[in-house]
Amino acid sequence: MYFPKSKIVPNLYSNGELSIASTGETYYGYYFEVSGQSYFTGKEPNDGENIALIKIGDLFPTSRDLQGIDSNQIKDLRYTGFQNRAYSTLVDATLQTNYPVSYYPQPTEEDYQTGEFTRFFAKKRNENIYYEVQDRSLSSNPIYLTFNIQWVISGKEDIVSSINKNTVALYMRQLPIPAFDKFLKNDYLKFWKPS
C-alpha cells in the first residue's frame, strides 16, 4: 500500500493503546500513523503486512479506521472485541483489559470511618508513567509494575499528611518507582476530611 511520505509519522510504539481493527486484539509493537487519522502495524509502510489498527477507546471501527484493508478482509472482520467492550459498558461490567485504565477513586463513608482505604497504581516498567487504576488486574501484563498503598484519609491534618508522605517515601525506596511523589503532586491530603 502507498502513502505519501509527508503524511506518515513512522517508528511509533504501542504499549497497548491500540488494537487490531479486524479482531479487537490489543496491539503491542511498532506502528506508523497516516495523516493523524489511521494507524498500521510496522515501523513504516512496507515493513511487514501493515495491518490496520484503531485506538482502544473507540468502541467500533469507523471507515477511516479501516482504510487500507482490502474488501476481502472487510468481509471477514469479526468485531467480537468491540461488541464485548460495548456490552461491558452497557451492563456496567468490568472489561478485562491488559492495559491501564485511569481511575479516580471515591472513598466511601465506611472508608472515612476506618480512616483509610487502598489505592492501586500501575507504572510502566521502562518509563516513569503512572496510572491510578481500579484494582490489580493489570498485574498479568509484564510491561507494568502494579502496587497498592494504604492511604490515610481521616484524622489530624498534619498527622495524615505526614503518614501519607512517609508511606510514599517508603514505597519509592523499596520499589523502582522514581518520581511517584511527583505523580501524586505531593498532595498527601488528597481525599482527607477532618474527623
TORKOL-4160 file (C-alpha; in steps of 0.2 Angstrom, whole numbers, padded with zeros to 4 digits, m for minus):
195
<pt num="1" X="0000" Y="0000" Z="0000"/>
<pt num="2" X="0006" Y="0018" Z="m0004"/>
<pt num="3" X="0005" Y="0033" Z="0007"/>
<pt num="4" X="0014" Y="0050" Z="0003"/>
<pt num="5" X="0029" Y="0052" Z="0014"/>
<pt num="6" X="0023" Y="0069" Z="0020"/>
<pt num="7" X="0008" Y="0061" Z="0028"/>
<pt num="8" X="0017" Y="0047" Z="0038"/>
<pt num="9" X="0024" Y="0048" Z="0056"/>
<pt num="10" X="0035" Y="0032" Z="0057"/>
<pt num="11" X="0043" Y="0022" Z="0071"/>
<pt num="12" X="0029" Y="0024" Z="0084"/>
<pt num="13" X="0027" Y="0011" Z="0098"/>
<pt num="14" X="0010" Y="0005" Z="0105"/>
<pt num="15" X="0010" Y="m0001" Z="0123"/>
<pt num="16" X="m0007" Y="m0007" Z="0122"/>
<pt num="17" X="m0017" Y="0009" Z="0117"/>
<pt num="18" X="m0021" Y="0002" Z="0100"/>
<pt num="19" X="m0030" Y="m0014" Z="0094"/>
<pt num="20" X="m0030" Y="m0024" Z="0078"/>
<pt num="21" X="m0045" Y="m0017" Z="0068"/>
<pt num="22" X="m0050" Y="m0034" Z="0062"/>
<pt num="23" X="m0050" Y="m0043" Z="0079"/>
<pt num="24" X="m0051" Y="m0031" Z="0093"/>
<pt num="25" X="m0035" Y="m0039" Z="0100"/>
<pt num="26" X="m0024" Y="m0027" Z="0110"/>
<pt num="27" X="m0008" Y="m0022" Z="0100"/>
<pt num="28" X="0009" Y="m0021" Z="0107"/>
<pt num="29" X="0023" Y="m0016" Z="0095"/>
<pt num="30" X="0029" Y="m0004" Z="0082"/>
<pt num="31" X="0016" Y="0006" Z="0071"/>
<pt num="32" X="0015" Y="0021" Z="0060"/>
<pt num="33" X="0002" Y="0035" Z="0058"/>
<pt num="34" X="m0005" Y="0041" Z="0042"/>
<pt num="35" X="m0012" Y="0059" Z="0042"/>
<pt num="36" X="m0015" Y="0059" Z="0060"/>
<pt num="37" X="m0031" Y="0048" Z="0057"/>
<pt num="38" X="m0025" Y="0030" Z="0053"/>
<pt num="39" X="m0013" Y="0018" Z="0061"/>
<pt num="40" X="m0005" Y="0002" Z="0054"/>
<pt num="41" X="0007" Y="m0011" Z="0061"/>
<pt num="42" X="0026" Y="m0009" Z="0056"/>
<pt num="43" X="0038" Y="0005" Z="0058"/>
<pt num="44" X="0034" Y="0012" Z="0041"/>
<pt num="45" X="0024" Y="0007" Z="0025"/>
<pt num="46" X="0031" Y="m0009" Z="0018"/>
<pt num="47" X="0038" Y="m0015" Z="0034"/>
<pt num="48" X="0028" Y="m0032" Z="0035"/>
<pt num="49" X="0010" Y="m0033" Z="0032"/>
<pt num="50" X="0004" Y="m0016" Z="0038"/>
<pt num="51" X="m0012" Y="m0022" Z="0047"/>
<pt num="52" X="m0025" Y="m0008" Z="0051"/>
<pt num="53" X="m0025" Y="m0003" Z="0070"/>
<pt num="54" X="m0038" Y="0008" Z="0079"/>
<pt num="55" X="m0037" Y="0017" Z="0096"/>
<pt num="56" X="m0043" Y="0006" Z="0111"/>
<pt num="57" X="m0055" Y="0019" Z="0116"/>
<pt num="58" X="m0065" Y="0018" Z="0100"/>
<pt num="59" X="m0080" Y="0006" Z="0103"/>
<pt num="60" X="m0082" Y="0002" Z="0084"/>
<pt num="61" X="m0070" Y="0005" Z="0070"/>
<pt num="62" X="m0075" Y="0018" Z="0058"/>
<pt num="63" X="m0072" Y="0018" Z="0039"/>
<pt num="64" X="m0057" Y="0029" Z="0042"/>
<pt num="65" X="m0050" Y="0016" Z="0054"/>
<pt num="66" X="m0052" Y="0003" Z="0040"/>
<pt num="67" X="m0043" Y="0012" Z="0027"/>
<pt num="68" X="m0030" Y="0001" Z="0019"/>
<pt num="69" X="m0040" Y="m0015" Z="0022"/>
<pt num="70" X="m0045" Y="m0024" Z="0006"/>
<pt num="71" X="m0063" Y="m0029" Z="0003"/>
<pt num="72" X="m0060" Y="m0047" Z="0006"/>
<pt num="73" X="m0053" Y="m0043" Z="0024"/>
<pt num="74" X="m0068" Y="m0032" Z="0027"/>
<pt num="75" X="m0080" Y="m0046" Z="0024"/>
<pt num="76" X="m0071" Y="m0057" Z="0036"/>
<pt num="77" X="m0069" Y="m0044" Z="0050"/>
<pt num="78" X="m0075" Y="m0051" Z="0067"/>
<pt num="79" X="m0079" Y="m0037" Z="0079"/>
<pt num="80" X="m0080" Y="m0048" Z="0095"/>
<pt num="81" X="m0068" Y="m0037" Z="0105"/>
<pt num="82" X="m0079" Y="m0021" Z="0100"/>
<pt num="83" X="m0095" Y="m0030" Z="0104"/>
<pt num="84" X="m0088" Y="m0036" Z="0121"/>
<pt num="85" X="m0082" Y="m0018" Z="0125"/>
<pt num="86" X="m0100" Y="m0011" Z="0121"/>
<pt num="87" X="m0108" Y="m0025" Z="0131"/>
<pt num="88" X="m0097" Y="m0022" Z="0146"/>
<pt num="89" X="m0101" Y="m0003" Z="0146"/>
<pt num="90" X="m0120" Y="m0006" Z="0144"/>
<pt num="91" X="m0121" Y="m0019" Z="0159"/>
<pt num="92" X="m0108" Y="m0009" Z="0169"/>
<pt num="93" X="m0097" Y="m0025" Z="0170"/>
<pt num="94" X="m0078" Y="m0024" Z="0172"/>
<pt num="95" X="m0070" Y="m0025" Z="0155"/>
<pt num="96" X="m0054" Y="m0037" Z="0156"/>
<pt num="97" X="m0040" Y="m0027" Z="0149"/>
<pt num="98" X="m0022" Y="m0029" Z="0149"/>
<pt num="99" X="m0018" Y="m0010" Z="0149"/>
<pt num="100" X="m0020" Y="0003" Z="0162"/>
<pt num="101" X="m0037" Y="0012" Z="0163"/>
<pt num="102" X="m0036" Y="0028" Z="0173"/>
<pt num="103" X="m0047" Y="0028" Z="0188"/>
<pt num="104" X="m0052" Y="0041" Z="0201"/>
<pt num="105" X="m0056" Y="0033" Z="0217"/>
<pt num="106" X="m0071" Y="0038" Z="0228"/>
<pt num="107" X="m0069" Y="0034" Z="0246"/>
<pt num="108" X="m0085" Y="0028" Z="0255"/>
<pt num="109" X="m0091" Y="0034" Z="0272"/>
<pt num="110" X="m0086" Y="0017" Z="0279"/>
<pt num="111" X="m0068" Y="0021" Z="0272"/>
<pt num="112" X="m0069" Y="0038" Z="0282"/>
<pt num="113" X="m0074" Y="0029" Z="0297"/>
<pt num="114" X="m0060" Y="0017" Z="0296"/>
<pt num="115" X="m0048" Y="0031" Z="0292"/>
<pt num="116" X="m0040" Y="0024" Z="0277"/>
<pt num="117" X="m0043" Y="0015" Z="0260"/>
<pt num="118" X="m0032" Y="0006" Z="0247"/>
<pt num="119" X="m0026" Y="0015" Z="0232"/>
<pt num="120" X="m0020" Y="0005" Z="0217"/>
<pt num="121" X="m0007" Y="0011" Z="0204"/>
<pt num="122" X="0002" Y="0004" Z="0188"/>
<pt num="123" X="0019" Y="0011" Z="0182"/>
<pt num="124" X="0027" Y="0007" Z="0165"/>
<pt num="125" X="0042" Y="m0003" Z="0169"/>
<pt num="126" X="0053" Y="0006" Z="0157"/>
<pt num="127" X="0046" Y="0024" Z="0159"/>
<pt num="128" X="0040" Y="0035" Z="0174"/>
<pt num="129" X="0022" Y="0034" Z="0168"/>
<pt num="130" X="0010" Y="0031" Z="0181"/>
<pt num="131" X="m0009" Y="0027" Z="0182"/>
<pt num="132" X="m0021" Y="0026" Z="0196"/>
<pt num="133" X="m0031" Y="0010" Z="0192"/>
<pt num="134" X="m0046" Y="0002" Z="0200"/>
<pt num="135" X="m0038" Y="m0014" Z="0205"/>
<pt num="136" X="m0023" Y="m0025" Z="0202"/>
<pt num="137" X="m0030" Y="m0035" Z="0187"/>
<pt num="138" X="m0016" Y="m0027" Z="0177"/>
<pt num="139" X="m0003" Y="m0037" Z="0186"/>
<pt num="140" X="m0003" Y="m0050" Z="0172"/>
<pt num="141" X="0005" Y="m0038" Z="0159"/>
<pt num="142" X="0024" Y="m0038" Z="0161"/>
<pt num="143" X="0025" Y="m0021" Z="0154"/>
<pt num="144" X="0018" Y="m0013" Z="0170"/>
<pt num="145" X="0023" Y="m0014" Z="0188"/>
<pt num="146" X="0007" Y="m0014" Z="0199"/>
<pt num="147" X="0006" Y="m0009" Z="0218"/>
<pt num="148" X="m0006" Y="m0003" Z="0231"/>
<pt num="149" X="m0004" Y="0008" Z="0246"/>
<pt num="150" X="m0014" Y="0011" Z="0261"/>
<pt num="151" X="m0020" Y="0030" Z="0261"/>
<pt num="152" X="m0025" Y="0038" Z="0277"/>
<pt num="153" X="m0040" Y="0050" Z="0274"/>
<pt num="154" X="m0046" Y="0055" Z="0291"/>
<pt num="155" X="m0038" Y="0061" Z="0307"/>
<pt num="156" X="m0027" Y="0077" Z="0312"/>
<pt num="157" X="m0022" Y="0086" Z="0296"/>
<pt num="158" X="m0003" Y="0086" Z="0300"/>
<pt num="159" X="m0003" Y="0068" Z="0305"/>
<pt num="160" X="m0012" Y="0062" Z="0290"/>
<pt num="161" X="0000" Y="0072" Z="0279"/>
<pt num="162" X="0015" Y="0065" Z="0287"/>
<pt num="163" X="0009" Y="0047" Z="0287"/>
<pt num="164" X="0005" Y="0048" Z="0268"/>
<pt num="165" X="0021" Y="0057" Z="0264"/>
<pt num="166" X="0031" Y="0044" Z="0274"/>
<pt num="167" X="0022" Y="0029" Z="0266"/>
<pt num="168" X="0025" Y="0036" Z="0248"/>
<pt num="169" X="0044" Y="0039" Z="0253"/>
<pt num="170" X="0045" Y="0021" Z="0259"/>
<pt num="171" X="0037" Y="0014" Z="0243"/>
<pt num="172" X="0049" Y="0024" Z="0232"/>
<pt num="173" X="0064" Y="0017" Z="0242"/>
<pt num="174" X="0058" Y="m0001" Z="0241"/>
<pt num="175" X="0051" Y="m0002" Z="0223"/>
<pt num="176" X="0058" Y="0005" Z="0207"/>
<pt num="177" X="0045" Y="0020" Z="0207"/>
<pt num="178" X="0055" Y="0036" Z="0205"/>
<pt num="179" X="0045" Y="0052" Z="0204"/>
<pt num="180" X="0030" Y="0044" Z="0211"/>
<pt num="181" X="0028" Y="0058" Z="0223"/>
<pt num="182" X="0028" Y="0070" Z="0208"/>
<pt num="183" X="0014" Y="0059" Z="0200"/>
<pt num="184" X="0004" Y="0062" Z="0216"/>
<pt num="185" X="0008" Y="0081" Z="0215"/>
<pt num="186" X="0014" Y="0079" Z="0233"/>
<pt num="187" X="m0004" Y="0080" Z="0238"/>
<pt num="188" X="m0003" Y="0070" Z="0254"/>
<pt num="189" X="m0020" Y="0076" Z="0260"/>
<pt num="190" X="m0029" Y="0070" Z="0244"/>
<pt num="191" X="m0047" Y="0063" Z="0250"/>
<pt num="192" X="m0043" Y="0069" Z="0268"/>
<pt num="193" X="m0058" Y="0075" Z="0278"/>
<pt num="194" X="m0056" Y="0082" Z="0296"/>
<pt num="195" X="m0063" Y="0070" Z="0309"/>
